[in-house]
Amino acid sequence: MWRCLAALVVLGVTSLSAAETESVKPFLGRWDFTVSTPTRSWPQWLEITEKDGVAQGRVQPEGGPVRPVASVAVEGGHLIVTIGKGGQRQGRVVPATVWDLSLDGSAKLVGLQKQGENVSTKLAGVRAPDLKRPEPSLWSAPVALFNGKDLTGWEPLGDAAKSHWVVSKSGELFNEARGPNIATTPKFDDFKLHIEANCPDPAVPAGEKQEFCNSGIYLRGRYEIQVGSEGGMDPTHEMGAVYGYFPARGALPVGAGEWQILDITFVGRTVTVIRNGVTLHDQQEIPGITGGALDSNEGAPGPLFIQGDHVGGMKYRNITISVPAK
């Protein structure tokens, strides 16, 4: 019995009475959120599901992988989602994080994030679009996104003075050291992307800290395809994974120091990823944004961006894109 109770806590599942289950129905589905404080704002994502009288949810925080919420309830017409239960951390008490939400029309959720005395964080969510559409029958000829000579068509995200993205002597897009990410200036909707990536060999002299090769390719600036490794702790954080959601099929090694060829087709929210001729994802639906997304406006075009804020040494080359032919 105790094992069952523990499992319910881990999964963030809350049993509801028949009346309560009925009242949760208006909140069911996927929601794209903008979270804001007086000084900044950032994207998040929430999914509420219900089956056999049980409501549950999962949330995509600003960074890191998607995770289950602690509990879901409906009280007085409000959706109450306990994102994290809180507790003792590093010798101090951390209060629970609770989203108190209500419907503003049928397609908007608004409310506050509450954490102890902090109730100034605002929440505004809209229903995530389905983005269900067939793959185009014709695509344009590939167009180079990187010319191998300079950074025309690319811009650092954040403080440009701290960017370490350069063009190497051999004509590669090279991140010399940890710093800002880099994005294309044009934005895209559906596309076929060809890109080649080279992870630095993580081997270092004895006694020095080892850094794993760790980068990512963000589709429309919202959905990360992992490049490199976070150390093998979670397959959804490893080479070729849809970060936090789906591990790559095939269990291929990282291939540090060797060029990896990635062909990515992205239509709506459905992705196919082929690495070195091996299919890692075949028309896989991505449920929502991943950690590090630029925004949660899933229905809009967005840039391609490459992660450079973890480690240096990543190289990319032969970056081309095709779009649906008109």
C-alpha positions as CSV (number, residue, x, y, z in Angstrom):
1,M,0.0,0.0,0.0
2,W,2.7,2.4,0.9
3,R,4.3,1.7,-2.5
4,C,1.1,2.7,-4.2
5,L,0.8,5.9,-2.3
6,A,4.4,6.8,-3.1
7,A,3.8,6.2,-6.7
8,L,0.8,8.5,-6.8
9,V,3.0,11.3,-5.2
10,V,5.8,10.8,-7.7
11,L,3.4,10.9,-10.7
12,G,1.6,13.9,-9.4
13,V,-1.8,12.2,-9.6
14,T,-4.8,13.4,-7.6
15,S,-8.0,11.4,-7.4
16,L,-11.2,13.4,-7.8
17,S,-14.8,12.7,-7.1
18,A,-17.2,12.4,-10.0
19,A,-18.4,16.1,-9.6
20,E,-14.8,17.3,-9.3
21,T,-13.8,15.3,-12.4
22,E,-16.5,16.9,-14.3
23,S,-15.4,20.4,-13.2
24,V,-11.8,19.8,-14.4
25,K,-13.0,19.1,-18.0
26,P,-12.9,22.8,-19.1
27,F,-9.2,22.9,-18.2
28,L,-8.1,19.7,-20.0
29,G,-5.6,19.9,-22.7
30,R,-2.3,21.7,-23.5
31,W,-1.7,25.3,-22.6
32,D,1.0,27.7,-23.8
33,F,1.9,30.1,-20.9
34,T,3.7,33.4,-20.5
35,V,4.9,33.9,-16.9
36,S,5.8,37.4,-15.9
37,T,7.1,39.4,-12.9
38,P,7.6,43.1,-12.7
39,T,11.1,42.7,-14.2
40,R,10.9,40.0,-16.8
41,S,8.8,37.3,-18.5
42,W,9.4,33.8,-19.8
43,P,7.6,30.9,-21.5
44,Q,6.2,27.7,-19.9
45,W,3.8,25.0,-20.9
46,L,1.2,23.0,-19.0
47,E,-0.8,19.9,-19.8
48,I,-3.8,18.7,-17.8
49,T,-5.3,15.2,-18.5
50,E,-7.9,13.1,-16.8
51,K,-8.7,9.4,-17.0
52,D,-11.0,7.2,-14.9
53,G,-11.7,9.9,-12.3
54,V,-8.0,10.8,-12.0
55,A,-6.6,14.2,-12.9
56,Q,-2.9,14.8,-13.5
57,G,-0.6,17.2,-15.1
58,R,2.9,18.0,-16.3
59,V,4.7,21.3,-16.7
60,Q,7.6,22.5,-18.8
61,P,9.6,25.0,-16.6
62,E,11.8,27.7,-18.0
63,G,14.7,25.4,-18.1
64,G,15.4,21.7,-17.8
65,P,13.0,18.9,-18.8
66,V,9.2,18.6,-18.7
67,R,8.1,17.0,-15.4
68,P,4.9,15.9,-13.6
69,V,3.2,18.3,-11.3
70,A,2.6,17.4,-7.6
71,S,-1.2,17.7,-7.7
72,V,-4.2,19.0,-9.6
73,A,-7.5,20.1,-8.1
74,V,-10.5,22.3,-8.9
75,E,-11.7,24.6,-6.1
76,G,-14.5,27.2,-6.6
77,G,-14.1,27.2,-10.4
78,H,-10.3,27.7,-10.1
79,L,-7.7,25.2,-11.3
80,I,-5.2,24.7,-8.5
81,V,-2.0,23.1,-9.7
82,T,0.7,22.4,-7.2
83,I,3.8,22.6,-9.4
84,G,6.3,21.7,-6.6
85,K,5.5,20.7,-3.0
86,G,8.4,22.6,-1.5
87,G,10.2,21.4,1.7
88,Q,13.7,21.6,3.1
89,R,16.4,22.4,0.7
90,Q,20.0,23.2,1.6
91,G,19.0,23.9,5.2
92,R,16.1,26.3,4.4
93,V,12.3,25.9,4.0
94,V,11.1,26.3,0.4
95,P,7.4,26.9,0.2
96,A,5.2,25.0,-2.4
97,T,4.8,26.6,-5.8
98,V,1.1,26.8,-6.7
99,W,-0.6,28.0,-9.8
100,D,-4.1,29.4,-9.1
101,L,-5.8,29.7,-12.5
102,S,-9.2,30.6,-13.9
103,L,-10.7,30.6,-17.3
104,D,-11.0,33.9,-19.1
105,G,-13.2,32.8,-22.0
106,S,-12.9,29.3,-23.4
107,A,-9.3,29.6,-24.7
108,K,-7.5,31.5,-22.0
109,L,-6.2,30.7,-18.5
110,V,-5.1,33.5,-16.2
111,G,-3.9,33.7,-12.7
112,L,-1.1,33.9,-10.2
113,Q,1.9,31.8,-9.2
114,K,2.0,31.6,-5.4
115,Q,5.1,30.7,-3.4
116,G,4.9,31.7,0.2
117,E,4.4,35.5,0.4
118,N,5.3,35.9,-3.3
119,V,2.1,36.3,-5.2
120,S,3.3,38.9,-7.8
121,T,4.1,36.4,-10.6
122,K,1.4,36.5,-13.2
123,L,0.3,33.7,-15.5
124,A,-1.4,34.0,-18.9
125,G,-2.1,30.9,-20.9
126,V,-3.8,30.1,-24.2
127,R,-4.7,26.7,-25.7
128,A,-1.8,25.2,-27.6
129,P,-2.6,24.9,-31.3
130,D,-2.9,21.4,-32.8
131,L,-0.7,22.2,-35.7
132,K,-1.9,19.1,-37.5
133,R,-1.2,19.3,-41.2
134,P,0.1,17.0,-43.9
135,E,3.7,17.0,-45.1
136,P,4.1,19.1,-48.2
137,S,4.4,17.1,-51.5
138,L,7.0,19.5,-52.8
139,W,9.9,21.3,-51.1
140,S,12.1,24.2,-52.3
141,A,15.7,23.6,-53.3
142,P,18.0,23.8,-50.2
143,V,19.2,27.2,-49.3
144,A,22.4,27.8,-47.2
145,L,21.8,29.3,-43.8
146,F,25.5,29.6,-43.1
147,N,28.0,30.8,-45.7
148,G,31.2,29.5,-44.1
149,K,32.7,33.0,-44.3
150,D,31.0,35.2,-41.7
151,L,28.0,35.3,-39.4
152,T,25.6,36.9,-41.9
153,G,22.1,35.8,-41.1
154,W,22.9,34.9,-37.5
155,E,22.7,36.8,-34.3
156,P,23.7,36.0,-30.7
157,L,20.8,35.7,-28.2
158,G,21.6,37.9,-25.2
159,D,24.8,40.0,-24.6
160,A,26.6,40.1,-28.0
161,A,29.8,41.2,-26.2
162,K,29.9,37.8,-24.4
163,S,29.3,35.7,-27.6
164,H,32.1,33.3,-28.6
165,W,30.6,32.2,-31.9
166,V,33.1,32.6,-34.8
167,V,33.8,31.2,-38.2
168,S,36.8,28.8,-37.9
169,K,39.7,28.8,-40.4
170,S,38.1,25.8,-42.0
171,G,34.8,27.5,-42.5
172,E,32.8,26.0,-39.6
173,L,30.4,27.7,-37.2
174,F,32.5,27.4,-34.1
175,N,31.6,28.2,-30.4
176,E,35.0,28.9,-28.9
177,A,33.8,29.0,-25.3
178,R,30.6,28.9,-23.2
179,G,28.4,31.9,-23.9
180,P,25.2,33.1,-25.5
181,N,23.2,30.9,-27.9
182,I,23.0,31.9,-31.6
183,A,20.0,32.1,-33.9
184,T,19.1,32.7,-37.5
185,T,17.7,36.1,-38.3
186,P,15.1,34.6,-40.7
187,K,12.2,32.7,-39.1
188,F,10.6,29.5,-40.4
189,D,7.4,27.5,-40.2
190,D,7.6,24.0,-41.8
191,F,11.0,23.0,-43.1
192,K,13.6,20.3,-43.9
193,L,16.9,21.1,-42.2
194,H,20.3,19.6,-43.0
195,I,23.0,20.3,-40.4
196,E,26.3,18.6,-39.4
197,A,27.6,18.8,-35.9
198,N,30.9,17.9,-34.3
199,C,31.1,17.5,-30.5
200,P,34.5,18.0,-28.9
201,D,36.2,15.0,-27.4
202,P,35.4,15.3,-23.6
203,A,38.8,13.7,-22.7
204,V,40.8,16.1,-20.5
205,P,44.2,15.8,-18.6
206,A,44.1,13.9,-15.3
207,G,42.9,16.0,-12.4
208,E,41.0,18.5,-14.4
209,K,37.2,18.8,-14.5
210,Q,35.6,16.9,-17.4
211,E,32.8,18.7,-19.4
212,F,30.4,16.7,-21.5
213,C,29.8,17.8,-25.0
214,N,26.4,19.5,-24.6
215,S,24.5,21.6,-27.2
216,G,21.2,21.6,-28.9
217,I,19.3,22.6,-32.1
218,Y,16.1,24.4,-31.4
219,L,13.4,24.1,-34.1
220,R,11.4,27.4,-34.5
221,G,13.3,28.4,-31.3
222,R,11.0,26.3,-29.2
223,Y,11.8,22.6,-29.5
224,E,15.2,21.2,-28.7
225,I,16.9,18.3,-30.5
226,Q,19.7,17.3,-28.2
227,V,23.3,17.4,-29.5
228,G,25.9,15.7,-27.4
229,S,25.3,14.4,-23.9
230,E,24.4,15.3,-20.4
231,G,26.3,12.4,-19.0
232,G,24.0,9.5,-19.7
233,M,21.8,10.0,-16.7
234,D,18.5,10.2,-18.8
235,P,18.1,9.0,-22.4
236,T,15.8,11.9,-23.1
237,H,18.8,14.2,-22.5
238,E,21.1,12.4,-24.9
239,M,22.3,12.8,-28.5
240,G,19.3,13.1,-30.9
241,A,16.6,13.1,-28.3
242,V,13.6,15.5,-28.3
243,Y,14.8,17.0,-25.1
244,G,12.9,15.8,-22.0
245,Y,10.2,14.0,-24.1
246,F,11.6,11.2,-26.3
247,P,14.9,9.4,-26.4
248,A,16.6,8.8,-29.8
249,R,16.0,5.4,-31.3
250,G,19.0,3.2,-32.1
251,A,21.2,3.9,-29.1
252,L,23.9,5.4,-31.2
253,P,27.1,6.6,-29.5
254,V,27.7,10.4,-29.2
255,G,30.5,10.2,-31.7
256,A,32.7,12.8,-30.1
257,G,35.2,14.3,-32.4
258,E,33.4,13.0,-35.5
259,W,31.0,14.8,-37.8
260,Q,27.4,13.8,-37.2
261,I,24.9,14.3,-40.1
262,L,21.4,15.3,-39.1
263,D,18.4,15.6,-41.4
264,I,15.4,17.0,-39.7
265,T,11.9,17.4,-41.2
266,F,9.5,19.5,-39.1
267,V,5.9,19.9,-40.1
268,G,3.4,21.4,-37.6
269,R,4.5,19.8,-34.4
270,T,5.6,16.5,-36.0
271,V,9.3,15.8,-36.4
272,T,11.4,13.2,-38.2
273,V,15.1,13.1,-37.3
274,I,17.7,11.0,-39.3
275,R,21.3,10.8,-38.0
276,N,24.0,9.3,-40.2
277,G,21.2,7.5,-42.1
278,V,19.5,6.1,-39.0
279,T,16.0,7.2,-38.2
280,L,15.9,8.5,-34.6
281,H,12.3,9.9,-34.7
282,D,9.7,9.1,-37.3
283,Q,6.9,11.6,-37.6
284,Q,7.0,12.0,-33.8
285,E,4.6,14.6,-32.4
286,I,6.3,17.0,-30.0
287,P,3.7,17.8,-27.2
288,G,5.0,21.2,-26.3
289,I,7.9,23.6,-25.9
290,T,11.1,22.3,-24.3
291,G,13.3,24.1,-21.7
292,G,15.1,27.1,-23.1
293,A,12.4,28.0,-25.6
294,L,12.4,31.6,-26.8
295,D,8.7,31.9,-26.4
296,S,5.5,29.8,-26.1
297,N,3.8,31.1,-29.2
298,E,3.7,27.7,-30.9
299,G,1.5,28.8,-33.8
300,A,4.1,31.3,-35.1
301,P,7.2,30.8,-37.2
302,G,10.5,31.0,-35.4
303,P,14.2,30.9,-35.9
304,L,16.6,28.0,-35.8
305,F,18.9,28.5,-32.8
306,I,21.9,26.6,-31.6
307,Q,22.8,26.2,-28.0
308,G,26.1,27.6,-26.9
309,D,25.5,28.3,-23.2
310,H,26.6,25.0,-21.8
311,V,30.1,24.3,-23.0
312,G,32.5,25.5,-25.7
313,G,34.1,23.6,-28.6
314,M,31.0,22.8,-30.6
315,K,31.2,23.0,-34.4
316,Y,28.5,23.1,-37.0
317,R,28.7,23.2,-40.8
318,N,26.8,22.6,-44.1
319,I,23.6,24.1,-42.7
320,T,20.8,24.2,-45.3
321,I,17.1,24.5,-45.2
322,S,14.2,23.8,-47.6
323,V,10.6,25.1,-47.1
324,P,7.3,24.0,-48.7
325,A,7.3,24.9,-52.4
326,K,4.7,27.4,-53.5
